[in-house]
């Protein structure tokens, strides 16, 4: 209760509430587009191969590429749309990572997670209401994939996605305004790997929303533990990079001036030949007998 009273009296409470409300809208937009595309693909499979195949597979490469591309493009558009407001997090795993590195406060972290979960439920309910048939966008493990495999796939892919967010968006550079492009491409690549095996959640809210609307499965815990562990793993690696001053390894990597470009390779070769000839001449001169 003391914590709640402290938060209620905090001078930045209104700002945090406004940010959370925007994050709720942004999460709804992102998941409405992403999950809506998945629902469309699944309904197409129902029409041609039946409900069993639509829910449990196996699915074609075209089907998986369509879903992966839809997730990436949905994130690109929605994240860039909300990038200047909340940063376009849309994912409790991202919120956790930003809290762990001190980018957001504990209060805003809690507000963001609640907003993201509500947004996911709203998006799932809208898809169920706007499309025919059952909601087919729940995450499920693929055929032959056990829970341990599914857990580690979610951990690894979430860690990769979160590392792209930390290095491109949280870590400021000349490329930061274009971070949504790199992050969306990373999400696309992670989906291409994981969608067959786990459905490629990488986001507890993405799994929570459809489960609230269509029912929880026994594998649902994987889509919380996996992404949250992946978030912690990416933060640990990011912290190590910062602690070891990664920018000193290749200090001119972000420079755009021509003077930092490599010299003409031919000039380098000619300089090396001249140096060798000079050394050879010096040796001959040093070894010559006096007259």
C-alpha positions as CSV (number, residue, x, y, z in Angstrom):
1,X,0.0,0.0,0.0
2,X,2.9,2.4,0.8
3,X,4.3,1.8,-2.7
4,X,0.9,2.5,-4.3
5,X,0.6,5.7,-2.3
6,X,4.1,6.7,-3.3
7,X,3.3,6.1,-7.0
8,X,0.0,8.0,-6.7
9,X,1.7,11.0,-5.4
10,X,4.6,10.9,-7.8
11,X,4.9,14.1,-9.9
12,X,5.5,12.0,-13.1
13,X,2.4,9.8,-12.6
14,X,0.4,11.6,-15.3
15,X,3.2,11.3,-17.7
16,X,3.6,7.6,-17.0
17,X,-0.2,7.0,-17.4
18,X,-0.2,8.9,-20.7
19,X,2.7,6.8,-21.9
20,X,1.0,3.6,-20.9
21,X,-2.2,4.6,-22.7
22,X,-0.3,5.2,-25.9
23,X,1.5,1.9,-25.4
24,X,-1.8,0.1,-25.1
25,X,-3.0,1.6,-28.4
26,X,0.3,0.8,-30.1
27,X,0.3,-2.8,-28.9
28,X,-3.3,-3.2,-30.1
29,X,-2.3,-1.8,-33.5
30,X,0.8,-4.0,-33.8
31,X,-0.9,-7.2,-32.7
32,X,-4.1,-6.5,-34.7
33,X,-2.0,-6.3,-37.9
34,X,0.3,-9.2,-37.0
35,X,-2.3,-11.6,-35.6
36,X,-4.8,-10.6,-38.2
37,X,-2.4,-11.7,-41.0
38,X,-1.8,-15.0,-39.2
39,X,-5.6,-15.5,-38.8
40,X,-6.0,-14.8,-42.6
41,X,-3.3,-17.4,-43.4
42,X,-4.8,-20.0,-41.1
43,X,-8.3,-19.5,-42.5
44,X,-6.9,-20.1,-45.9
45,X,-5.4,-23.4,-44.7
46,X,-8.8,-24.3,-43.1
47,X,-10.5,-23.8,-46.5
48,X,-8.1,-26.1,-48.3
49,X,-6.7,-28.6,-45.8
50,X,-9.0,-28.5,-42.8
51,X,-8.9,-27.2,-39.2
52,X,-6.5,-29.8,-37.9
53,X,-3.8,-28.9,-40.3
54,X,-4.4,-25.1,-39.8
55,X,-3.9,-25.5,-36.1
56,X,-1.1,-28.1,-35.9
57,X,0.5,-28.2,-39.3
58,X,2.5,-29.2,-41.1
59,X,2.5,-25.9,-43.0
60,X,4.2,-25.0,-46.3
61,X,7.2,-22.8,-46.6
62,X,5.0,-20.2,-48.3
63,X,2.7,-20.1,-45.3
64,X,5.6,-19.7,-42.9
65,X,7.2,-16.9,-45.0
66,X,3.9,-15.1,-45.2
67,X,3.5,-15.2,-41.4
68,X,7.1,-14.1,-40.8
69,X,6.9,-11.3,-43.3
70,X,3.6,-10.1,-41.8
71,X,5.1,-10.0,-38.3
72,X,8.1,-8.0,-39.5
73,X,6.1,-5.6,-41.6
74,X,3.5,-5.1,-38.9
75,X,6.3,-4.2,-36.4
76,X,8.0,-1.9,-38.8
77,X,4.9,0.2,-39.4
78,X,3.6,0.2,-35.9
79,X,6.9,0.7,-34.1
80,X,7.9,3.5,-36.4
81,X,4.5,5.1,-35.9
82,X,4.9,5.1,-32.1
83,X,8.7,5.4,-32.0
84,X,8.8,9.1,-30.9
85,X,6.2,8.6,-28.2
86,X,6.8,5.5,-26.1
87,X,9.5,3.9,-28.3
88,X,7.0,1.3,-29.6
89,X,7.8,-1.5,-27.1
90,X,4.6,-3.7,-27.5
91,X,6.3,-6.5,-25.5
92,X,6.8,-7.2,-21.8
93,X,10.2,-8.7,-22.6
94,X,11.3,-5.4,-24.1
95,X,9.9,-3.5,-21.1
96,X,11.8,-5.8,-18.8
97,X,15.1,-5.3,-20.7
98,X,14.6,-1.5,-20.6
99,X,13.9,-1.6,-16.9
100,X,17.0,-3.7,-16.2
101,X,19.3,-1.3,-18.0
102,X,17.6,1.7,-16.2
103,X,16.0,3.1,-19.3
104,X,12.5,3.2,-17.7
105,X,11.4,3.3,-14.0
106,X,9.8,0.4,-12.2
107,X,6.5,2.3,-12.1
108,X,6.5,2.8,-15.9
109,X,7.6,-0.8,-16.4
110,X,4.5,-2.0,-14.5
111,X,2.2,0.3,-16.4
112,X,3.7,-0.7,-19.7
113,X,3.3,-4.5,-19.0
114,X,-0.3,-4.0,-18.0
115,X,-1.0,-1.9,-21.1
116,X,0.7,-4.4,-23.4
117,X,-1.3,-7.3,-21.9
118,X,-4.6,-5.4,-22.3
119,X,-3.7,-4.3,-25.8
120,X,-3.0,-8.0,-26.7
121,X,-6.4,-9.0,-25.4
122,X,-8.2,-6.2,-27.2
123,X,-6.4,-7.1,-30.5
124,X,-7.3,-10.8,-30.1
125,X,-10.9,-10.0,-29.4
126,X,-11.2,-7.7,-32.4
127,X,-9.8,-10.4,-34.7
128,X,-12.2,-13.0,-33.3
129,X,-15.1,-10.5,-33.8
130,X,-14.1,-9.3,-37.3
131,X,-13.1,-12.6,-38.9
132,X,-15.1,-15.8,-39.5
133,X,-14.4,-19.0,-37.7
134,X,-12.5,-19.7,-34.5
135,X,-9.4,-17.7,-33.3
136,X,-6.5,-19.6,-34.8
137,X,-3.5,-17.5,-33.7
138,X,-2.6,-19.2,-30.4
139,X,1.0,-20.3,-30.0
140,X,1.5,-24.0,-30.1
141,X,4.6,-26.2,-30.2
142,X,5.1,-27.8,-33.6
143,X,4.8,-31.5,-34.3
144,X,7.7,-33.4,-32.6
145,X,8.9,-30.4,-30.6
146,X,9.1,-31.1,-26.8
147,X,8.7,-28.4,-24.1
148,X,12.5,-28.1,-23.4
149,X,13.2,-27.5,-27.1
150,X,10.4,-25.0,-27.4
151,X,11.6,-23.2,-24.3
152,X,15.1,-22.8,-25.5
153,X,14.0,-21.7,-29.0
154,X,12.0,-18.9,-27.4
155,X,14.9,-18.0,-25.1
156,X,17.4,-17.8,-28.0
157,X,15.2,-16.0,-30.5
158,X,13.9,-13.5,-27.9
159,X,17.5,-12.8,-26.8
160,X,18.5,-12.1,-30.5
161,X,15.5,-9.8,-31.0
162,X,16.2,-7.9,-27.7
163,X,19.8,-7.5,-28.5
164,X,18.9,-5.7,-31.8
165,X,16.6,-3.4,-29.8
166,X,19.2,-2.6,-27.2
167,X,22.0,-2.0,-29.8
168,X,19.9,-0.2,-32.4
169,X,17.3,1.8,-30.3
170,X,18.5,2.0,-26.6
171,X,22.2,2.5,-27.6
172,X,22.2,5.9,-29.4
173,X,24.1,6.4,-32.6
174,X,23.5,7.9,-36.1
175,X,21.5,4.8,-37.0
176,X,19.1,5.1,-34.1
177,X,16.3,6.9,-36.1
178,X,16.3,3.9,-38.4
179,X,16.2,1.3,-35.6
180,X,12.7,0.0,-36.5
181,X,14.0,-1.2,-39.8
182,X,16.8,-3.3,-38.3
183,X,14.6,-4.5,-35.4
184,X,11.8,-5.6,-37.8
185,X,14.2,-7.4,-40.0
186,X,15.5,-9.3,-36.9
187,X,11.9,-10.2,-36.0
188,X,11.4,-11.5,-39.5
189,X,14.5,-13.6,-39.3
190,X,13.6,-15.0,-35.9
191,X,10.1,-15.9,-37.1
192,X,11.6,-17.7,-40.1
193,X,13.5,-19.9,-37.7
194,X,11.0,-20.3,-34.8
195,X,7.5,-20.2,-36.4
196,X,7.5,-23.9,-37.4
197,X,8.6,-25.1,-33.9
198,X,7.0,-22.7,-31.4
199,X,4.9,-20.3,-33.4
200,X,7.5,-17.6,-32.8
201,X,6.0,-15.8,-29.8
202,X,9.1,-13.9,-28.4
203,X,6.5,-11.8,-26.7
204,X,4.4,-12.9,-23.6
205,X,1.6,-10.4,-24.6
206,X,1.4,-11.9,-28.1
207,X,0.7,-15.3,-26.5
208,X,-1.4,-14.0,-23.6
209,X,-4.0,-12.1,-25.6
210,X,-5.2,-15.1,-27.8
211,X,-5.1,-17.4,-24.8
212,X,-7.5,-15.1,-22.8
213,X,-9.9,-15.1,-25.7
214,X,-9.6,-18.7,-26.9
215,X,-8.4,-20.6,-23.8
216,X,-5.0,-21.4,-22.2
217,X,-3.0,-24.5,-23.2
218,X,-0.6,-26.5,-21.1
219,X,2.3,-25.0,-23.0
220,X,1.4,-21.4,-22.2
221,X,4.1,-21.1,-19.5
222,X,6.8,-21.5,-22.2
223,X,5.7,-18.3,-23.8
224,X,6.3,-16.4,-20.6
225,X,9.4,-18.0,-19.2
226,X,11.2,-18.3,-22.6
227,X,10.9,-14.6,-23.6
228,X,11.6,-13.3,-20.1
229,X,14.8,-15.4,-19.8
230,X,15.8,-14.3,-23.3
231,X,15.4,-10.7,-22.2
232,X,17.7,-11.3,-19.2
233,X,20.2,-13.0,-21.4
234,X,20.3,-10.1,-23.9
235,X,20.7,-7.6,-21.1
236,X,23.6,-9.6,-19.6
237,X,25.4,-9.5,-23.0
238,X,24.6,-5.9,-23.5
239,X,26.0,-5.0,-20.0
240,X,29.2,-6.9,-20.8
241,X,29.6,-5.0,-24.1
242,X,29.1,-1.7,-22.3
243,X,31.4,-2.6,-19.4
244,X,34.2,-3.6,-21.9
245,X,33.7,-0.3,-23.9
246,X,32.8,-2.1,-27.1
247,X,33.1,1.2,-29.1
248,X,36.8,1.2,-28.7
249,X,37.2,-2.0,-30.7
250,X,36.3,-0.3,-33.9
251,X,36.1,3.4,-33.1
252,X,35.5,4.8,-36.5
253,X,32.7,2.4,-37.5
254,X,29.9,5.1,-37.3
255,X,31.9,7.8,-39.0
256,X,30.5,9.1,-42.4
257,X,33.4,11.3,-43.5
258,X,35.6,10.0,-46.3
259,X,38.8,10.6,-44.5
260,X,38.0,7.6,-42.3
261,X,37.8,5.3,-45.3
262,X,40.6,2.8,-46.0
263,X,43.4,4.2,-48.3
264,X,43.8,3.1,-51.9
265,X,44.9,-0.5,-51.8
266,X,47.2,0.0,-54.8
267,X,49.0,2.8,-53.0
268,X,49.4,0.6,-50.0
269,X,51.0,-2.1,-52.2
270,X,53.3,0.5,-53.9
271,X,54.4,1.9,-50.5
272,X,55.2,-1.6,-49.4
273,X,57.3,-2.3,-52.5
274,X,59.2,1.0,-52.0
275,X,59.8,0.2,-48.4
276,X,61.2,-3.2,-49.3
277,X,63.5,-1.7,-51.9
278,X,64.7,0.9,-49.5
279,X,65.5,-1.8,-46.9
280,X,67.3,-3.9,-49.5
281,X,69.4,-0.9,-50.6
282,X,70.3,-0.1,-47.1
283,X,71.5,-3.7,-46.5
284,X,73.6,-3.7,-49.6
285,X,75.1,-0.3,-48.7
286,X,75.9,-1.4,-45.2
287,X,77.5,-4.6,-46.3
288,X,79.7,-3.0,-49.1
289,X,83.6,-2.9,-48.4
290,X,85.4,0.4,-48.0
291,X,87.4,1.7,-51.0
